[in-house]
Amino acid sequence: MDTEPFETAEASGVPLVRQFSVFMENRVGSLLRMTRVFENTELHILAISVVDSVDCSVVRMIVDDPDKAYDVLTEAGFSVCESELVVVSLPHGKRALLEVLVALLRGEINVHYTYPLLVRPLDRPALAISTDSLDAAVAVLKDKKLIVLDHCDITRRF
């Protein structure tokens, strides 16, 4: 039986960022309750997006210490799922978002969703992007001379 570990994008050197999706009831105060679990910790939320429906909400977020945040959230009783996404530093100019999206379209990469970071790595806006092919997205963005950020890049201030 082959016992070699599976190769992952992280192991292959592709710069990706870990994201949590936290599932919760759509009730008044739920988002506040979730964010307050970080109140007495050294954790920082670097990006957040809320997708709302009638019954439940999905809060997607990027934090500075994913391992510790996972423990804090699960100990508080939240249902948490982890995934990876691409974070790109937006170029200067009013067409920055257009430049990123055109690059992905030309690479035939489907964008599932995006959301901005609350922090400004490299003193520029940054965008978290979920795609159907993370490796291909990174390759296309780098080919267009766009700066793809990893977790260390977005947590330098903390």
N, C-alpha and C positions, 0 to 999 in steps of 0.2 A: 504494500500500500504506500502511495506517495505521501510523504509527510511534509513536503515543502510548503511554506506559507503561500497563500494567494497573493498575487501582485496587485497592489492597489495604486490608485492615482497618487496618493500621498507618498508611497514608497518610490514611485517613479520620478519624483522631483517636480511634479506639476504643482504650481502654487494655488492651493485651494484654502478656503476658510470654512470652518465648522459652523453650522447653523442649528439652532434648536427650533422645533415646532412644538409649542405647548398647547394642548387641547384643554378647553375649559367651557363651562356652561356660559351661555350668553345671559349674564345677570349683572345688575348694577353693582359696581365695585369689584368685579372679578379681576379686571386688569390691574387695578390698584393693589389688590391682595397679592397678585402674582409678582408685581414689581417690588412690593414691600419685603418679600423674602430676602432680598439683597440688601436691605437697609442696614443691618448690623454686620455686613461683610465688607471685604475690600473689592468686591466684584463691581464691574461697570458694564452697563448695557451700551454697546457701541452702535447698534442698529436695531430697529424694531418695525414690524409691520403687523397689522391686525386685519384678518379676513373674517368677516362677520356673516353669520347666517341667522335664521330665526331661532334655532335651538342652541347652537354652539358657536364658538369662535376658535380660530387657530391664530396663535400669536407666534410669528416667526421672529427670531432675534439672534444677534451675534453678540457674544460677550467676550471679555478679555481673558477669562480663564475658564474654558469650556468644561474641563474635568470637575472643577470645584462647583461650577454653576449647576451641572447635572446633578451632583449630590445634593445641593441645597434645594433644587426644585423637586426632586423625587422624594426627599425627606419631608417636604411640605405637602406631599400628596398630589402633586401635579403629574399628569401623563405627558411624557416628553419623548420626542422622536428626534434623532440626530441625522443630519445629512450634510453634504458639502456643496459649496457653490463657488462661483468665480466672483472676485471683487476687482473692479477695474477703476483706476484713477482717471477721472474725466479730464480730457485735454482742455487747454485754455480756449476760450472763444464761445460764441453763442450757439455754435453748431456741435457742441461736445457730445451731447446725447445722440444726435443724429449720426455722428461719425462712428460711435460704438455700435449702434443698431444696424447701420449699413454694412459694417464689417461683418457682423454676425449673419446678416441676410445673405451677403455674397458668399459666405462660407456654408450656406444652407444649414444653419444652426437654428433650431427652434428655441425661442425664449419662452419659458413657462411663466416666469414672473420676475420682477425686479423691485428693489426698494433702496432708498438712499441710506448712507451711513450718517449717524449723528456726529461723528468725529470727522476730521479732515486730515487724513494721512497725507504726508508730503505737502501740507497746506493747500490741498485741492479737494474739491468734492469727489466722492467715490460712490460707486454703484454696485450693489450686490445683485448678481444675476444667476438665476437657476435656468439651466439649459438641458436639452436632451443629450448633449455630449460635452461634458466638462473639458476633456482633453482637447477636443477639436476647437472648442471656444477659446481656450487659452492659446492654442497655436495660431488661430486666426487673429486674435487681438494682438499678440506679440508680433505677428507678421506685419501688421499695420502700425507698428511702433507705439502701441498703446501700452501703458504700464499696468501689468497685472500684479495685484498685491497678494501677499500671503498673510498669515495670522500675525507674524512678527511685525510686518509693516503697519498694520492697523492698530497695534497695541503699544507702539513705541512711547507714547506719552504716559503710560501707566506703569 
